[in-house]
């Protein structure tokens, strides 16, 4: 099925931005050592497609009462979960015990930055750049919750209230924007008048290599980590990006 997809606006209503004070609060990406090593060696942020997140059945979905009103058809022909990829961070003044436990426990590392620094780093990437915003947590079963159907990023920027402890910030890649950008770059005689609304993105997408020194403040090792793990992370960072300090978690004894 082919449908006309208009050019997306540069600002989406659901893309919640932080206050000036929040923009300078610590932003952390918790990860296990394998993911951390890949990040450090490739200098890339890795994005995962919404339908690949298995911990939440409502990930990338419209609220249940709103979905029932679609009567068998959903916006973008049901492809929002398969054409949206995200990279997730945690915005909080303090480290999260729960996030350390979820992302590697004794062998976890947190990449530390701020919202404003990450936003600036994303703005240096080629167009179309990923969007960055704060996730809004909602009750997916309440009739009063209605997402804007003209805002294709809305399903990615809303999660169930049960996950509010994550205090999540998301960088979001919309695959329709990638196709629209490629379409504009085509010669007039080769440019299709329409693009598919049922497009599927690859399950993983990565940014081009980034200059980590422009946005990473420090790396922190898990408060549950043993001494050998902290030393391993420290040695690995010294060999790959020695300018960035490695510290133990502020929660450690």
N, C-alpha and C positions, 0 to 999 in steps of 0.2 A: 504494500500500500504506500502511495506517495502522497504527501501533503505539503502545502506551502508552510515553511517555518520562517517567520520574520526574524530580522536581526534582533538579537537580545540587547536590552539596555545595559549600560555600563554599571549601573547600581540596581540591585535587587532589593525589594522591600524586606525580605526575610534575612538579609545579610546584616545581622546586628553588629554594630561597631562598638568598641569599648569607649568609655569616658577617657579623658586625657590622663587621668590618674591610673586607670586600669591598663592603658596602653604601655605603661612602664613597669607593670607588675610581672613577676617571673612567669614565663611560659615554658612548660616542660613537655618533652616528648619522652615517655618512658618506653624502654624497649629491652629485649633480651640481648645477650652479647652478640649473637649471630646477626641480628638486624643492625645493631650498632656498628659492627665491623663493616658490614656492607655500606652503611651510610658514610662511614669515615673514608673507606677506600674509593668509593665511587663519587663522593661529594654530591650525591643526588638524593632528593626527597622522593620516596616511593608512595604512590597513591594506589588504593585498592577499591575495586568496584563495590558499590553498596550491597549488591546481592551476595557478595562473598563474605560478609560479616554474619557469622552464625550464632553470635551470642544474643541477638535480639530479633525476634520474628517480625517486629514492626520497623526494622531499619529501612529507611527510604520509602516507607508506605504513607499514604494519607490516612488520617484517623478513621477508625472503623465506621462511625456513622456517616461520614462524608463519602467513604468508598461505596457504601450501600446506595447512596443517591446517584452514583454513576451508572447504575443499571447495566453492569456488564462491561462498560467501557471506562477506562481511566484516562486522565490527561496524558498527552504524548503517546497515546495508544498503549499505555501500560509499560513503557520502556524506561521510565525514570530510574529505576533501580539498576538497569543494565547499561545505562549511558552516563552515569554519574560516578566519579571516583573521588575519594577523599583521603586526606592525610591528617591525622588527629593529634591534638596537643591538649595540655591541661593548664588552664589559667587559674593560678591560686597563689596567695601570699605565702602559703606554707606547702611543704611536701605532703603527699598523700600516702598514708600507710596502705590504703586499699590499692592504689595504683602500683605501688612497688610490688605488692603481693601478686597482682594480676599479670604484670609484665616482667616476669622472670624471677621474682622473689630474691633469692640469694645471688643470682647472677644477672642482675638488671642494671642498666645504666640510664641516666636521664640526660638528655641534651637540653641545656638551659639557654633561653633567650628571652625576648619580650615580644609582645604583639607588634609594636611599632617596628622593631628591627626585622622581624620575619616578614611583615608586610612590605617593607622597603626591599628586601631581598627578592621577594616574589615579583615585584615591579620591574626588576632588572632582567627578568626572563623574557624570551621572545613572545610575541602575541600569538594566540590569545593566552593571557596569563591566568593562573589559578586565582580564584577569589578566596578571601579570608574573612571569616566572621565567627561570632560567638553563637553556639548552639542554644536554642530555646527549648525548654523541657515542658511537655504538655501531658495531659491525661488523654490518651488515645481513645478512650471510650466515652468521653463527654460529648454530648450533642452540640455544645456551644463552640467546640473547637473546629474551626474551618480554615484550611490553608488556602492561600491565594492561588487559584488555578492558572492565573496568568504569570505566575512566578515559578519557573521550572526548577529553581534551586531550593524552593521551600521544603520539599520532602527530605532533602539532605541536611537542612538546618534545624529540623525539629526531631526530638527524640522523646521517648517515654519518660515520664517523671521519675520512674524507678531508677533511672541512670543519672540523675542530677548530681550525684556525688562526683561524677567525672569532671564537672565544670569544663566542658569540652569546647575547644576552639577548633574549627575545621578549615583547612585549605581545600577548596572544591574545584574539581576539573569537570566541566560540562563538555561531553563529546560532541554535542550538536554545534557548539561554538567552534570546535576544531574544524569540523566539516564546513561551516559557514566561512571561516577564515580561508580555508583552502579554495573554496568556491570563488571568493572575491578575487583571489590571486590568479585565477584561470583566465586565459584569453577569452574574449567575448564569444567567439564562435565555438568554444569548447565548454562553455559554462552551462551546467544544467539549470533549468528554471526552478527545480524542486529538489529537495533532499528527503531521504527517508526519515519518517518519524519513529521508526522502529529500529533504528541503528543500535548495534551493540558495540560497546567499547571493549578493548582488551581487558582482561581481569585485573591487570596491573599496568600502571603508567608511571614513568619516572621523568622528573625534570632533567634538563641538561645539567652537566656538572656546575656546581655553585661554589662561590668563594665563601667558605665557612667562616672566615675571619670577619666577614661583614655582618654576621648576625648571631653567631654562637658565642655566648659569654663564657661558658664553662661546661664541663661534664661532671656529673655526680654519680658515684657508685652506691648501690643499695645499702641501706642501714643494716641489712641482714647478711651482707657479704662477708666472707672470711678474708683475712689479710692477703692471701695469695691471689684472690680475684681482683682486689683493688690494685695490686702490683701489676697484674697482667694487663689491666686496662691502662694503667699509667704507662707501661712499657710500649703498648700498642699505639697509644696516642703520641708518645715521643717519637716513634718511628714514622708516623704518618702526618701528624699535624701538631708539632711540638709547641706552637704558640698558644694553644688553648689549654688552660689549666684543668687538672683532674683533681677533684676534691671528694672527700667522703661525705655521705649524706649528713645533713644537719640533724637527722634523727638518730644517728649512730651514737653509741655510748662514748 
